[in-house]
Amino acid sequence: MDISIIHSIWTIVLFVSFGGVVWWAFGKNRKARFEEDANMIFADEQPPKANPQGETKS
């Protein structure tokens, strides 16, 4: 077995793996979960509190 054959096989394995990851990431079954995860960073934010005069602090 020549080194070029090993490189060719390894390239094909990596290409198929990349395709699998892309298929997994963009699959319809995971869209809702990924959208929820993307918005998770905003879940902890508290709305600004109003002072007694009714104005918000910035």
PDB file of N, CA, C and O in Angstrom, chain B, residues numbered from 101:
ATOM      1  N   MET B 101       0.849  -1.171   0.000  1.00  0.00           N
ATOM      2  CA  MET B 101       0.000   0.000   0.000  1.00  0.00           C
ATOM      3  C   MET B 101       0.897   1.237   0.000  1.00  0.00           C
ATOM      4  O   MET B 101       1.738   1.417   0.881  1.00  0.00           O
ATOM      5  N   ASP B 102       0.702   2.062  -0.983  1.00  0.00           N
ATOM      6  CA  ASP B 102       1.498   3.269  -1.160  1.00  0.00           C
ATOM      7  C   ASP B 102       0.944   4.399  -0.277  1.00  0.00           C
ATOM      8  O   ASP B 102      -0.236   4.399   0.075  1.00  0.00           O
ATOM      9  N   ILE B 103       1.802   5.351   0.072  1.00  0.00           N
ATOM     10  CA  ILE B 103       1.387   6.463   0.927  1.00  0.00           C
ATOM     11  C   ILE B 103       0.326   7.325   0.252  1.00  0.00           C
ATOM     12  O   ILE B 103      -0.514   7.912   0.933  1.00  0.00           O
ATOM     13  N   SER B 104       0.353   7.411  -1.077  1.00  0.00           N
ATOM     14  CA  SER B 104      -0.652   8.218  -1.778  1.00  0.00           C
ATOM     15  C   SER B 104      -2.046   7.595  -1.668  1.00  0.00           C
ATOM     16  O   SER B 104      -3.046   8.314  -1.643  1.00  0.00           O
ATOM     17  N   ILE B 105      -2.115   6.284  -1.603  1.00  0.00           N
ATOM     18  CA  ILE B 105      -3.407   5.613  -1.419  1.00  0.00           C
ATOM     19  C   ILE B 105      -3.951   5.902  -0.022  1.00  0.00           C
ATOM     20  O   ILE B 105      -5.146   6.141   0.147  1.00  0.00           O
ATOM     21  N   ILE B 106      -3.079   5.879   0.963  1.00  0.00           N
ATOM     22  CA  ILE B 106      -3.492   6.190   2.337  1.00  0.00           C
ATOM     23  C   ILE B 106      -3.995   7.628   2.413  1.00  0.00           C
ATOM     24  O   ILE B 106      -5.011   7.892   3.056  1.00  0.00           O
ATOM     25  N   HIS B 107      -3.300   8.558   1.765  1.00  0.00           N
ATOM     26  CA  HIS B 107      -3.737   9.956   1.750  1.00  0.00           C
ATOM     27  C   HIS B 107      -5.086  10.098   1.052  1.00  0.00           C
ATOM     28  O   HIS B 107      -5.939  10.866   1.497  1.00  0.00           O
ATOM     29  N   SER B 108      -5.277   9.371  -0.025  1.00  0.00           N
ATOM     30  CA  SER B 108      -6.551   9.429  -0.751  1.00  0.00           C
ATOM     31  C   SER B 108      -7.697   8.897   0.101  1.00  0.00           C
ATOM     32  O   SER B 108      -8.770   9.498   0.150  1.00  0.00           O
ATOM     33  N   ILE B 109      -7.470   7.781   0.764  1.00  0.00           N
ATOM     34  CA  ILE B 109      -8.504   7.204   1.629  1.00  0.00           C
ATOM     35  C   ILE B 109      -8.811   8.146   2.785  1.00  0.00           C
ATOM     36  O   ILE B 109      -9.975   8.338   3.137  1.00  0.00           O
ATOM     37  N   TRP B 110      -7.788   8.730   3.370  1.00  0.00           N
ATOM     38  CA  TRP B 110      -7.971   9.654   4.489  1.00  0.00           C
ATOM     39  C   TRP B 110      -8.751  10.894   4.040  1.00  0.00           C
ATOM     40  O   TRP B 110      -9.593  11.394   4.785  1.00  0.00           O
ATOM     41  N   THR B 111      -8.483  11.388   2.848  1.00  0.00           N
ATOM     42  CA  THR B 111      -9.218  12.532   2.309  1.00  0.00           C
ATOM     43  C   THR B 111     -10.692  12.194   2.135  1.00  0.00           C
ATOM     44  O   THR B 111     -11.557  13.007   2.458  1.00  0.00           O
ATOM     45  N   ILE B 112     -10.980  11.021   1.635  1.00  0.00           N
ATOM     46  CA  ILE B 112     -12.372  10.600   1.452  1.00  0.00           C
ATOM     47  C   ILE B 112     -13.072  10.451   2.795  1.00  0.00           C
ATOM     48  O   ILE B 112     -14.226  10.853   2.940  1.00  0.00           O
ATOM     49  N   VAL B 113     -12.388   9.881   3.774  1.00  0.00           N
ATOM     50  CA  VAL B 113     -12.969   9.720   5.113  1.00  0.00           C
ATOM     51  C   VAL B 113     -13.299  11.084   5.713  1.00  0.00           C
ATOM     52  O   VAL B 113     -14.379  11.268   6.273  1.00  0.00           O
ATOM     53  N   LEU B 114     -12.382  12.035   5.602  1.00  0.00           N
ATOM     54  CA  LEU B 114     -12.623  13.369   6.154  1.00  0.00           C
ATOM     55  C   LEU B 114     -13.746  14.088   5.410  1.00  0.00           C
ATOM     56  O   LEU B 114     -14.549  14.783   6.032  1.00  0.00           O
ATOM     57  N   PHE B 115     -13.811  13.932   4.100  1.00  0.00           N
ATOM     58  CA  PHE B 115     -14.874  14.557   3.315  1.00  0.00           C
ATOM     59  C   PHE B 115     -16.238  14.000   3.706  1.00  0.00           C
ATOM     60  O   PHE B 115     -17.194  14.760   3.863  1.00  0.00           O
ATOM     61  N   VAL B 116     -16.337  12.699   3.864  1.00  0.00           N
ATOM     62  CA  VAL B 116     -17.599  12.079   4.272  1.00  0.00           C
ATOM     63  C   VAL B 116     -17.966  12.511   5.689  1.00  0.00           C
ATOM     64  O   VAL B 116     -19.138  12.764   5.971  1.00  0.00           O
ATOM     65  N   SER B 117     -16.990  12.600   6.578  1.00  0.00           N
ATOM     66  CA  SER B 117     -17.252  13.056   7.943  1.00  0.00           C
ATOM     67  C   SER B 117     -17.759  14.493   7.951  1.00  0.00           C
ATOM     68  O   SER B 117     -18.704  14.815   8.671  1.00  0.00           O
ATOM     69  N   PHE B 118     -17.142  15.351   7.160  1.00  0.00           N
ATOM     70  CA  PHE B 118     -17.580  16.739   7.059  1.00  0.00           C
ATOM     71  C   PHE B 118     -19.012  16.810   6.531  1.00  0.00           C
ATOM     72  O   PHE B 118     -19.831  17.570   7.047  1.00  0.00           O
ATOM     73  N   GLY B 119     -19.305  16.028   5.521  1.00  0.00           N
ATOM     74  CA  GLY B 119     -20.666  15.986   4.985  1.00  0.00           C
ATOM     75  C   GLY B 119     -21.671  15.525   6.030  1.00  0.00           C
ATOM     76  O   GLY B 119     -22.784  16.047   6.095  1.00  0.00           O
ATOM     77  N   GLY B 120     -21.290  14.556   6.844  1.00  0.00           N
ATOM     78  CA  GLY B 120     -22.171  14.086   7.907  1.00  0.00           C
ATOM     79  C   GLY B 120     -22.440  15.148   8.956  1.00  0.00           C
ATOM     80  O   GLY B 120     -23.570  15.293   9.423  1.00  0.00           O
ATOM     81  N   VAL B 121     -21.416  15.886   9.326  1.00  0.00           N
ATOM     82  CA  VAL B 121     -21.587  16.959  10.312  1.00  0.00           C
ATOM     83  C   VAL B 121     -22.479  18.058   9.747  1.00  0.00           C
ATOM     84  O   VAL B 121     -23.347  18.569  10.455  1.00  0.00           O
ATOM     85  N   VAL B 122     -22.283  18.427   8.497  1.00  0.00           N
ATOM     86  CA  VAL B 122     -23.123  19.449   7.866  1.00  0.00           C
ATOM     87  C   VAL B 122     -24.568  18.972   7.792  1.00  0.00           C
ATOM     88  O   VAL B 122     -25.484  19.738   8.093  1.00  0.00           O
ATOM     89  N   TRP B 123     -24.785  17.732   7.399  1.00  0.00           N
ATOM     90  CA  TRP B 123     -26.136  17.170   7.330  1.00  0.00           C
ATOM     91  C   TRP B 123     -26.786  17.174   8.714  1.00  0.00           C
ATOM     92  O   TRP B 123     -27.967  17.497   8.846  1.00  0.00           O
ATOM     93  N   TRP B 124     -26.023  16.818   9.737  1.00  0.00           N
ATOM     94  CA  TRP B 124     -26.543  16.795  11.103  1.00  0.00           C
ATOM     95  C   TRP B 124     -26.901  18.211  11.566  1.00  0.00           C
ATOM     96  O   TRP B 124     -27.957  18.422  12.163  1.00  0.00           O
ATOM     97  N   ALA B 125     -26.025  19.173  11.292  1.00  0.00           N
ATOM     98  CA  ALA B 125     -26.232  20.534  11.781  1.00  0.00           C
ATOM     99  C   ALA B 125     -27.407  21.227  11.099  1.00  0.00           C
ATOM    100  O   ALA B 125     -28.113  22.008  11.737  1.00  0.00           O
ATOM    101  N   PHE B 126     -27.624  20.959   9.840  1.00  0.00           N
ATOM    102  CA  PHE B 126     -28.671  21.645   9.100  1.00  0.00           C
ATOM    103  C   PHE B 126     -29.920  20.798   8.904  1.00  0.00           C
ATOM    104  O   PHE B 126     -30.779  21.142   8.092  1.00  0.00           O
ATOM    105  N   GLY B 127     -30.028  19.705   9.629  1.00  0.00           N
ATOM    106  CA  GLY B 127     -31.207  18.856   9.527  1.00  0.00           C
ATOM    107  C   GLY B 127     -32.447  19.537  10.095  1.00  0.00           C
ATOM    108  O   GLY B 127     -32.347  20.354  11.010  1.00  0.00           O
ATOM    109  N   LYS B 128     -33.601  19.204   9.559  1.00  0.00           N
ATOM    110  CA  LYS B 128     -34.855  19.822   9.991  1.00  0.00           C
ATOM    111  C   LYS B 128     -35.198  19.480  11.436  1.00  0.00           C
ATOM    112  O   LYS B 128     -35.839  20.277  12.120  1.00  0.00           O
ATOM    113  N   ASN B 129     -34.788  18.328  11.902  1.00  0.00           N
ATOM    114  CA  ASN B 129     -35.124  17.905  13.264  1.00  0.00           C
ATOM    115  C   ASN B 129     -34.429  18.743  14.325  1.00  0.00           C
ATOM    116  O   ASN B 129     -34.906  18.807  15.458  1.00  0.00           O
ATOM    117  N   ARG B 130     -33.336  19.376  13.999  1.00  0.00           N
ATOM    118  CA  ARG B 130     -32.560  20.109  14.992  1.00  0.00           C
ATOM    119  C   ARG B 130     -32.729  21.622  14.902  1.00  0.00           C
ATOM    120  O   ARG B 130     -32.153  22.351  15.710  1.00  0.00           O
ATOM    121  N   LYS B 131     -33.497  22.104  13.947  1.00  0.00           N
ATOM    122  CA  LYS B 131     -33.639  23.542  13.743  1.00  0.00           C
ATOM    123  C   LYS B 131     -34.215  24.229  14.979  1.00  0.00           C
ATOM    124  O   LYS B 131     -33.690  25.256  15.408  1.00  0.00           O
ATOM    125  N   ALA B 132     -35.271  23.687  15.552  1.00  0.00           N
ATOM    126  CA  ALA B 132     -35.901  24.308  16.722  1.00  0.00           C
ATOM    127  C   ALA B 132     -34.937  24.341  17.904  1.00  0.00           C
ATOM    128  O   ALA B 132     -34.864  25.340  18.620  1.00  0.00           O
ATOM    129  N   ARG B 133     -34.211  23.274  18.106  1.00  0.00           N
ATOM    130  CA  ARG B 133     -33.267  23.231  19.228  1.00  0.00           C
ATOM    131  C   ARG B 133     -32.159  24.250  19.049  1.00  0.00           C
ATOM    132  O   ARG B 133     -31.792  24.939  20.001  1.00  0.00           O
ATOM    133  N   PHE B 134     -31.620  24.356  17.834  1.00  0.00           N
ATOM    134  CA  PHE B 134     -30.531  25.296  17.597  1.00  0.00           C
ATOM    135  C   PHE B 134     -31.012  26.741  17.686  1.00  0.00           C
ATOM    136  O   PHE B 134     -30.258  27.608  18.130  1.00  0.00           O
ATOM    137  N   GLU B 135     -32.251  27.022  17.272  1.00  0.00           N
ATOM    138  CA  GLU B 135     -32.785  28.374  17.425  1.00  0.00           C
ATOM    139  C   GLU B 135     -32.962  28.714  18.900  1.00  0.00           C
ATOM    140  O   GLU B 135     -32.693  29.840  19.318  1.00  0.00           O
ATOM    141  N   GLU B 136     -33.412  27.750  19.677  1.00  0.00           N
ATOM    142  CA  GLU B 136     -33.548  27.965  21.120  1.00  0.00           C
ATOM    143  C   GLU B 136     -32.181  28.206  21.757  1.00  0.00           C
ATOM    144  O   GLU B 136     -32.034  29.093  22.597  1.00  0.00           O
ATOM    145  N   ASP B 137     -31.192  27.426  21.364  1.00  0.00           N
ATOM    146  CA  ASP B 137     -29.843  27.607  21.896  1.00  0.00           C
ATOM    147  C   ASP B 137     -29.255  28.953  21.493  1.00  0.00           C
ATOM    148  O   ASP B 137     -28.531  29.571  22.273  1.00  0.00           O
ATOM    149  N   ALA B 138     -29.559  29.411  20.286  1.00  0.00           N
ATOM    150  CA  ALA B 138     -29.032  30.692  19.819  1.00  0.00           C
ATOM    151  C   ALA B 138     -29.611  31.853  20.621  1.00  0.00           C
ATOM    152  O   ALA B 138     -28.930  32.857  20.827  1.00  0.00           O
ATOM    153  N   ASN B 139     -30.845  31.732  21.071  1.00  0.00           N
ATOM    154  CA  ASN B 139     -31.488  32.802  21.834  1.00  0.00           C
ATOM    155  C   ASN B 139     -31.262  32.676  23.333  1.00  0.00           C
ATOM    156  O   ASN B 139     -31.694  33.543  24.093  1.00  0.00           O
ATOM    157  N   MET B 140     -30.603  31.630  23.768  1.00  0.00           N
ATOM    158  CA  MET B 140     -30.382  31.399  25.189  1.00  0.00           C
ATOM    159  C   MET B 140     -29.549  32.510  25.832  1.00  0.00           C
ATOM    160  O   MET B 140     -29.715  32.795  27.018  1.00  0.00           O
ATOM    161  N   ILE B 141     -28.672  33.128  25.077  1.00  0.00           N
ATOM    162  CA  ILE B 141     -27.819  34.179  25.632  1.00  0.00           C
ATOM    163  C   ILE B 141     -28.643  35.368  26.108  1.00  0.00           C
ATOM    164  O   ILE B 141     -28.214  36.091  27.007  1.00  0.00           O
ATOM    165  N   PHE B 142     -29.808  35.582  25.527  1.00  0.00           N
ATOM    166  CA  PHE B 142     -30.646  36.714  25.887  1.00  0.00           C
ATOM    167  C   PHE B 142     -31.624  36.392  27.010  1.00  0.00           C
ATOM    168  O   PHE B 142     -32.322  37.293  27.475  1.00  0.00           O
ATOM    169  N   ALA B 143     -31.701  35.166  27.454  1.00  0.00           N
ATOM    170  CA  ALA B 143     -32.698  34.748  28.439  1.00  0.00           C
ATOM    171  C   ALA B 143     -32.458  35.345  29.820  1.00  0.00           C
ATOM    172  O   ALA B 143     -33.417  35.535  30.568  1.00  0.00           O
ATOM    173  N   ASP B 144     -31.213  35.648  30.187  1.00  0.00           N
ATOM    174  CA  ASP B 144     -30.919  36.134  31.525  1.00  0.00           C
ATOM    175  C   ASP B 144     -31.047  37.648  31.663  1.00  0.00           C
ATOM    176  O   ASP B 144     -30.952  38.168  32.775  1.00  0.00           O
ATOM    177  N   GLU B 145     -31.256  38.359  30.580  1.00  0.00           N
ATOM    178  CA  GLU B 145     -31.309  39.809  30.655  1.00  0.00           C
ATOM    179  C   GLU B 145     -32.572  40.265  31.375  1.00  0.00           C
ATOM    180  O   GLU B 145     -33.664  39.750  31.133  1.00  0.00           O
ATOM    181  N   GLN B 146     -32.402  41.235  32.260  1.00  0.00           N
ATOM    182  CA  GLN B 146     -33.517  41.831  32.975  1.00  0.00           C
ATOM    183  C   GLN B 146     -33.879  43.146  32.284  1.00  0.00           C
ATOM    184  O   GLN B 146     -32.990  43.870  31.838  1.00  0.00           O
ATOM    185  N   PRO B 147     -35.163  43.460  32.191  1.00  0.00           N
ATOM    186  CA  PRO B 147     -35.532  44.748  31.594  1.00  0.00           C
ATOM    187  C   PRO B 147     -35.064  45.886  32.488  1.00  0.00           C
ATOM    188  O   PRO B 147     -34.984  45.715  33.704  1.00  0.00           O
ATOM    189  N   PRO B 148     -34.754  47.037  31.917  1.00  0.00           N
ATOM    190  CA  PRO B 148     -34.291  48.156  32.749  1.00  0.00           C
ATOM    191  C   PRO B 148     -35.394  48.601  33.704  1.00  0.00           C
ATOM    192  O   PRO B 148     -36.570  48.643  33.344  1.00  0.00           O
ATOM    193  N   LYS B 149     -34.989  48.930  34.922  1.00  0.00           N
ATOM    194  CA  LYS B 149     -35.957  49.352  35.936  1.00  0.00           C
ATOM    195  C   LYS B 149     -36.209  50.855  35.791  1.00  0.00           C
ATOM    196  O   LYS B 149     -35.300  51.628  35.489  1.00  0.00           O
ATOM    197  N   ALA B 150     -37.450  51.241  36.012  1.00  0.00           N
ATOM    198  CA  ALA B 150     -37.820  52.655  35.933  1.00  0.00           C
ATOM    199  C   ALA B 150     -37.569  53.303  37.288  1.00  0.00           C
ATOM    200  O   ALA B 150     -37.775  52.688  38.334  1.00  0.00           O
ATOM    201  N   ASN B 151     -37.122  54.559  37.251  1.00  0.00           N
ATOM    202  CA  ASN B 151     -36.954  55.291  38.506  1.00  0.00           C
ATOM    203  C   ASN B 151     -38.310  55.880  38.904  1.00  0.00           C
ATOM    204  O   ASN B 151     -39.257  55.780  38.124  1.00  0.00           O
ATOM    205  N   PRO B 152     -38.437  56.477  40.066  1.00  0.00           N
ATOM    206  CA  PRO B 152     -39.743  56.970  40.533  1.00  0.00           C
ATOM    207  C   PRO B 152     -40.414  57.959  39.580  1.00  0.00           C
ATOM    208  O   PRO B 152     -41.640  58.066  39.585  1.00  0.00           O
ATOM    209  N   GLN B 153     -39.656  58.677  38.772  1.00  0.00           N
ATOM    210  CA  GLN B 153     -40.256  59.631  37.844  1.00  0.00           C
ATOM    211  C   GLN B 153     -40.756  58.940  36.573  1.00  0.00           C
ATOM    212  O   GLN B 153     -41.332  59.602  35.710  1.00  0.00           O
ATOM    213  N   GLY B 154     -40.554  57.658  36.439  1.00  0.00           N
ATOM    214  CA  GLY B 154     -41.027  56.915  35.290  1.00  0.00           C
ATOM    215  C   GLY B 154     -40.055  56.889  34.130  1.00  0.00           C
ATOM    216  O   GLY B 154     -40.401  56.415  33.048  1.00  0.00           O
ATOM    217  N   GLU B 155     -38.852  57.386  34.331  1.00  0.00           N
ATOM    218  CA  GLU B 155     -37.850  57.375  33.271  1.00  0.00           C
ATOM    219  C   GLU B 155     -36.940  56.172  33.464  1.00  0.00           C
ATOM    220  O   GLU B 155     -36.675  55.755  34.592  1.00  0.00           O
ATOM    221  N   THR B 156     -36.476  55.631  32.382  1.00  0.00           N
ATOM    222  CA  THR B 156     -35.547  54.508  32.478  1.00  0.00           C
ATOM    223  C   THR B 156     -34.128  55.025  32.477  1.00  0.00           C
ATOM    224  O   THR B 156     -33.812  56.019  31.822  1.00  0.00           O
ATOM    225  N   LYS B 157     -33.282  54.344  33.211  1.00  0.00           N
ATOM    226  CA  LYS B 157     -31.865  54.702  33.235  1.00  0.00           C
ATOM    227  C   LYS B 157     -31.175  54.043  32.062  1.00  0.00           C
ATOM    228  O   LYS B 157     -31.494  52.913  31.693  1.00  0.00           O
ATOM    229  N   SER B 158     -30.236  54.750  31.484  1.00  0.00           N
ATOM    230  CA  SER B 158     -29.494  54.156  30.378  1.00  0.00           C
ATOM    231  C   SER B 158     -28.047  54.006  30.727  1.00  0.00           C
ATOM    232  O   SER B 158     -27.262  53.521  29.912  1.00  0.00           O
TER     233      SER B 158
END
